[in-house]
Amino acid sequence: MRGGRNLLKALRLGRSRRRGSGDWWKSSGRRHRNSNDLIIVGFTTLPQTPLTANGSLPATSILTNGSHPIEVAETMHPIAEENGRHRPQSSQSSSSSANGRTPCDWDNALVYQDTNLVSGTLDALIQHLVPTQSYYPDRAYVFAFLLSSRLYIRPHELLGRVFRLAMVTPSHSPKYQSLKEVKIVGHIIQLMGEWTELFPYDFRDERMMGHVRTITQKCVCVDPSIRKEVGNLLSSLLAKLTALERYEDFLHRINTEAALGEPGALSSVLTMCPSPSMLAQQLTHIELERLSKIGPEEFVQAFAKDSSQVEYKDMKKTRNLESYVQWFNRLSYYCASEICKMQKKKTRIRVIEYFIETARECFNIGNFNSLMAIIAGLNMSPVARMKKTWAKVNLSQLAVLEHQMDPSSNFTSYRSTLKAAVWRSAGATDERQRIVIPFFSLLVKDLYFLNEGCASQLGNGHINFDKFWQLAKQVTEVVAWQQIQCPFPKVQTVLTALQTAPVFGESALYLSSFECETAENAQEKERVKYLKSDGVNRISGTPPSTKEAKGSKSEKEKSHK
């Protein structure tokens, strides 16, 4: 899998071609015009009109909008004529529609501004994806459209529609049709190859695989020479889906193991992994593995129930994103459990300082997700309330780390640090300098708001493709981070313990905390009374839910106030 770096390069295509233009990453690869004009590319049937010297139809200027003239580009590009596609051609002059022709309908158009595709109807955007014998969509457009189009059309429906449009042929001689189909099938297989590379989890749906079987059989019948290429494509797809199933089985197994046993009965983290540096490295292994398993489409489909016009209830769900969020919660509770289960104050101090040092090592590596999880664990109310313990802890390093992850002003400090880490990664030759693991919950929050923009249509009914580009750019960065291989040696005993060791739930954490340091005020005494009367069991092997983690966070904030 060529992965994120090639895709990021594709999104950056056009920087050298279009100096001084707008956002370079939004180039669709089909439009090159050195102006700020807003161009509407229609798909309507045109009347008989004299051709220009280059064999195309003349463009017609229809109105102006402030400082930006608005044009209707009614030119048929020679290479797109087979499927009725229109493509804008630059012209030195434009004339009014003196012959009585009406401009092409806004409801059936692609709109460009400053050489960037900014909006269009769903039908027009789908047509833009369809390859012909002489045209193939730009890789950046393929990624952006396949990523966000699922908000409007399900993947299996889109694949079937693209194939039907691609194989539509005009009434030419049988010989011409045969030659045309041979050229088209190569592009169809290329498009399917990119789809399976960029979004392999789409093909967990049996309806997608049904289309794949139909399409590949048709393509091989038309051009037997591509049989080997088709075989390689299917083998690669099967390997990706098999790896996903194994990973899901692994997650189920370790979650089952974590549900067994009592946290206090196991050896402490100080015994399991004496070195904070080693623990940070093993956490980085886990983070990179779990981050790499998240499919790009999960960032869209995770919010589909709130904003999409498409339902996914009948599709097989991939929960790698949710599993990664649960890992963050588990690590926070693991940190708090290791502290609260220590009955001796001296040992608790050592464990707290151990985790602070581990957090510092995570920061140096570029593992911001583990860093934030550890800070969250240290600030959970059952841990934060133990004032006698904290009075003996050296807090200088923790203060620096908390400043870096300060949530004020929308995490300004962290965002600056992340940019520096990305810059370091881009120019690094040492694999250890290339690691970037973002604070995942904040990343998901950012993507959620971008996703809402993708799901909302413009006033004229067009899809806002500018939002598609923005989401694609953000997700492409994540894809690039997913390709990074962890350079540190694995310590399997530590990896297993981190993922399977039982942890306390919130109530059990409070009970353990009150055993370490007795309740000091009326509120705490009331809580102790409630926990004991409720018969809370200290054994809590299952990882806490997201809701429980959020509740703990609110308690932590109240205690700080």
Secondary structure, 3 states (H helix, E strand, C coil): CCHHHHHHHHHCCCCCCCCCCCCHHHCCCCCCCCCCCEEEEECCCCCCCCCCCCCCCCCEEEEEECCEEEEEECCCCHHHHHHCCCCCCCCCCCECCCCCCCCCCHHHEEEEECCEEEEECHHHHHHHHCCCCCCCCCHHHHHHHHHHHHHCCCHHHHHHHHHHHHCCCCCCCHHHHHHHHHHHHHHHHHHHHHHHHHCHHHHHCHHHHHHHHHHHHHHHHHCHHHHHHHHHHHHHHHHHHHHHHHHHHHHHHHHHHHCCCCHHHCCCHHHHCCCHHHHHHHHHHHHHHHHHCCCCCHHHHCCHHHHCCCCCCCCCCCCHHHHHHHHHHHHHHHHHHHHHCCCCHHHHHHHHHHHHHHHHHHHHHCEHHHHHHHHHHHCCHHHHCCHHHHCCCCCHHHHHHHHHCCCHHHHHHHHHHHHHHHHHHHCCCCHHHCCCECCHHHHHHHHHHHHHHHHCECCCCCEEHHHHHHHHHHHHHHHHHHCCCCCCCCCHHHHHHHHHCCCCCHHHHHHHHHHHCCCCCHHHHHHHHHHHHCCCCCCCCCCCCHHHHHHHHHHHHHHHC
